[in-house]
Amino acid sequence: MSASTHGRSDPDPSEAYNLEALLRQLRATTDPALSHQLQERILADTMPWVEEIVDHQLPPTGFPREALVRAGYLGLLSAVCNWHLSRGKPFRSYADNLIKGEIRQHVRDHVAKPRVPHWLADINRQVDEAERTFRLKYDRLPTLSELSNEINLTEEALAEILRARETLRYVSLDEKQRQNDPLPEIRLERIRNRRQEPLPIELRIQIATALERLGELQETIYRNLFPL
């Protein structure tokens, strides 16, 4: 087995063959006990994939290696337990995506994020609910126009909301790069209703923002009156 220029070992063809044989058995069996045994064998055989990703495919995250390996293992475990969801994709690619996804989620969960205004969180919930309702009703995802009609926001307003939520969700794996992660800058002048309402969205945002600031002020006053 030769070493690559990146300090990683070239894949052993016999390992890929063994994995494919195990996956074929797993697809063919209807015996729960045998299925469990095969999954445990696949999990043990593919565990080095997690270490390879952590050691060679990630930038310096600032997190302990052990924590990243544990997170990656959860992704691998999910791939093995849900192998049938790979939908024709090579199992290695499918597993790698889930491993990296769990590692990214671990980083995201442990990195301080900018505070989300209550009104934006509420609109995000409306967007998610409208999307689910539309998909159940029509068995497809809505277009931007259809979704904006469902929640009564202009397409420009919905695009602004979607841009802001993606910014809030994004977290760099690279520790240094995280210092330059984009912060949400919501252009409120773009948030308008598609159809007229008794209480327009811009006025509701102003009221919600004022109430939120009042709550922060009350909390500050309370802390000063009753310090710990």
C-alpha positions, 0 to 999 in steps of 0.5 A: 500500500503506497502513501499519498502526497497528503500523508494519507494511505491509498484506499485498499480495494479489498476494503471497498469490495468487502463493504459492497459485499456487506451492503449487498447482504444488508439489502437482501436480508429480512432477518432483523438479527442478521441486519443488526450484525451486518450494520455493526460490522459495517460501522466497525469497518468504516470508523476510520472514515471519521478519523480520516475526515477529522485529521485530513479534510477539516480546517483547524476548528478550534475544537478538541479532536475527540469531540469532532470524532464523537460528532462524526461518529454520530453521522456515520452511525446515522448513515449505517442505520439509514443506509437505504436513504443513500438513494443510489449514491455511493455509500462512502459519499453518503456517509461522508456527507452525514459525518461532515454534517454532524461535525458542522452541527457540533461546531454550530451548536457550540459557537455563539451566534448573533441574537435573532430578533423575535419578529424574524424568528416568528416570520421564519416559523411562518415560512417553514409552516407555509412550506410544509403546508404547501408541500402536503397539499400539492406534493411539491415545494412552492416557488418564491411567488407562491410562498410569498403569497402564502405568508403575505410578503412581497417576493423582495421581502421574502428574499430578504428574510431567506438571505438573513436566515441563511446568514444566521445559520452559517458557521465556518468550520475554520476557527480563524474564518469564523471571525469574519462570518457574515452578520445578519444585516436586514434591510427593513425597508424591503419588508413589505406586505404583498396584500394590504393588511389592517396592521402592516408588517413594517408597523408590526416589526416596529412594535415588536422591536420596541417591546423587545427593547423594553424587555431588555431595559426592564431586565437591566433595571431589575439586575441593578435593583437586585444585584447578585 
